[in-house]
Amino acid sequence: MNTTPPAWNPIPVDVIIPVFNERPEAIEATLDACLNQTYPVSHIYLIDDASAVPASVPRRIESTGKASLTRLPENQKIAAARNVGIAKSTAPLIACVNCEVLPEQEWLATCVHYLSEHPDVGVCFTRIVPDHPNRLLSRWRMQFQETKFGELTGSAHFAPGHAALFRKEAIEKVGRYNVELGNTGEDSDICERIRAVGWETHFVAQSYCVSIQENTVREFAKKELSRNRWESTKDYSLIRLIFDRSKWTLIRMGRNLIKGRLFFLPVDVAVWVMTIKIAFSRRLGGFERKGRTFLTKTRGVN
């Protein structure tokens, strides 16, 4: 069955891609995947959330007039970056797609068709699969850090942030993303609020997106810290963080032992070690910043 609505009257769809310190090749691959959809994209808004090295749109893509870049003056986290793109969009449908996520060519056609056939649905999404599914680190990430997907299309609690198609009306009805949540829980929050005003969130099994995320122990550790809502000791103490991560690591290792997943145990340990290492590094960085501030003030007094 052809899932694309009539070519002479497509519903406009804008795509919003927030980026922060992303690989240039990952940005380019994500832009290409969105532009190569069988369903036409109206415009892509690339929102650079104050990357250390400013992001850019490749010239060959920029020349199409289909993509534009907005740079934020300071890092505001993903919820705020998405809101900037939403404010710029005039399309009735908005696809929020993360960098390093490549929707397959029929993804947008499938999702647009689904929303057109289900007026009570305000958000829909599909599964995500890794580009190298048989590698150990890919398997660990999909088991412990990604949403579990079923086989049947239907109602879901929320749409994970990798790629989701929204009715703009639903987003605006709830006041867009909650910027206070930053990078954690913003996806479930907006879906809960959209459900509260009358629209559902649905999983669509007929399509998928491919993740080209670099699977490294460091990236896994950074995600563990984000899930713990810990950026520095301003959030809560290092001792508490170590206790929490140690407890959950032991629980995870116990489950892996019981289920015979012995090959995951070295990754469990490596992620725990890297998480603590990054936390200590951030703590020491805080001491260094305080020291520099103290010296500056002292010199000013003298």
LUMNU-175379 format. One record per residue (C-alpha): residue in one letter; x, y, z. Coordinates in steps of 0.05 Angstrom, whole numbers, plus 32768, in hexadecimal, padded with zeros to 4 digits. Layout:
<pts>
AXYZ...
</pts>
This chain:
<pts>
M800080008000N801A80457FEFT801D806C8030T802C80AF8010P7FF180E1800DP7FE180FD7FC8A801F811E7FABW7FF7815C7F95N7FE2816E7FDBP80158156800FI800D816F8056P8049819C8065V807B817E8096D80B681A380B5V80F0817E80D6I811481978114I815A817C8123P817C81968163V81C7818D8165F81FD8197819AN82468185818EE823181528159R825F81338125P8259815980E2E8251811780BDA8218810480EBI81F5814680DFE81FC813D8094A81E380F58096T81A6810A80BFL81968144808FD819D81168053A816F80E18072C81398115807EL814081348038N813E80F08017Q80FA80DD8031T80C680C77FFEY809780F8801EP80AD81418012V80CB8168804CS80B781B1804BH80F381CB8073I812881B380A4Y813A81DF80DFL817F81CD80FAI818681EB813FD81CE81F08159D81C981F281A5A820B821981ADS823B81E28197A828481EE81A8V829281E8815DP82578209813AA822D81D98110S822281E680C6V81F581D0808EP821D81B38054R821D81E28018R81FD81B07FE9I81C281A9801AE81BE81F38029S81B882027FDET817781DA7FDBG8155820E8007K813881D58030A816381DD806ES81788217809AL81A4821F80D8T819682458118R81CD824C814CL81BA82588194P81E7828881BCE81ED825881F7N81DD820F8205Q819482088218K818B81BC8213I8161819581E1A811C81A981F9A812A81F381EEA814E81E681ACR811181C08191N80E481FA81A7V810D822A817DG810081FF8140I80B781F78150A80B082438155K80CE824A8110S80A3821580EFT8061822580CDA805081DD80B8P801581B880D7L8042817B80E3I8086817C8105A80B981448106C80EA81498140V81278120812CN816781198153C81AB811D8133E81C980D78125V818380BD8116L817580AA80CEP812B809F80BEE8122806B8087Q810780878046E80BE80768053W80BF808E809BL809F80D18090A806C80B6805ET805880808090C805180B080CAV802B80E680A3H7FFB80B18089Y7FF1809680CFL7FE080DB80ECS7FB180E980B2E7F8C80A880C0H7F8A80B2810CP7F7280F8811DD7F7480E78168V7FBF80DC8165G7FEB81198171V802F80F78170C804980B8814EF808D8097814CT80B080588134R80E68029814DI81308039814BV816580068137P81B1800B813BD81DA800C80FCH82057FD38117P81D27FA9813FN82007F6E814CR82397F94816DL823F7F8C81B8L82397FD681C9S81FD7FDE819BR81DB7FA481BDW81EA7FC08202R81CE800481F0M818F7FE881D2Q81847FBD820FF81907FF18245Q818C80378228E8158803681F2T810C802E81F2K80F17FE881E8F80C37FE381ACG808B7FB181A0E80747F92815FL802F7FB1815BT80197FF78149G7FF1801B817ES7FED804781BBA802E805681E1H803E807D8220F806D80AD81FCA809780B781BEP80E280B081CAG810980EC81B0H813080CA8178A80FA80DB8144A80B180EC814BL807C810E8120F804F81408144R801281688133K802981AF813EE7FE481BF815AA7FF0818C8191I803581A981A1E801C81F081A4K7FDF81DC81CDV800D81C68206G803F81FF8201R807681D781DEY80AE81B38202N80BD81C0824BV810181E28249E810C81D58294L8114818B8285G814F81978256N816781548239T814381258269G80FA81128269E80E581488238D80C981148207S809C80F18239D808781338257I806D81528216C804881118203E8027810F8248R801081578240I7FF8814A81F9R7FD0810E8212A7FB281398249V7F9381688214G7F75813081EBW7FA8811281BBE7FC980CE81BDT801080B781B0H8018807A8183F8050804B816FV8050803A8124A80707FF68116Q80737FFD80CAS80B2802880C8Y80F3803480EDC812F806380F6V8178804F80F6S81A68069812DI81ED80798119Q8200808E8160E8248807E8171N8243804681A4T827A805481D7V827F80498221R82888094822AE824780A48206F8222806F8230A823F808D8270K822A80D4825CK81E380BA8250E81E380988295L81F680DB82B5S81C080FF828DR818C80CC82A3N81A280D882EBR8197812382DEW81DF813082F3E820A816482D0S82338178830DT823281788359K820381B48354D81CD81808345Y81E08152837FS821D813583A1L82518109837FI824980D683B7R81FF80CF83A9L820D80C7835EI82408091836BF8210806C8399D81D780708366R8201805A832AS822180218352K81DD8008836AW81BF80078324T81FD7FE98305L81FC7FAF8337I81B27FA48329R81BF7FA482DEM81F97F7482E5G81CF7F468311R81997F4382DCN81CC7F3582A6L81E97EFC82D0I81A47EDE82DCK81927EE28292G81D67EC7827BR81EB7F088258L82327F018270F824C7F278233F822C7F67824EL82517F658291P82927F868278V82697FBE8259D82427FC7829AV82837FD182C0A82A27FFD828BV8266802C8289W8266803182D5V82B0804282D6M82A98076829FT826C809582C0I829380A08301K82CF80B882DBI82A780ED82B6A8285810282F7F82C8810C8319S82E2813282DDR82A7816282E0R82B1816A832AL82FA817B8321G82E781AB82E9G82B981CE831AF82F281D6834CE831F81F38315R82EA82268301K82E0823B8349G832C82428350R8332826E8313T82F88299832CF831982A08370L835C82B48352T833A82E78324K83168307835FT83558307838AR837E83298353G8346835C834CV834A836D8396N839683738394
</pts>
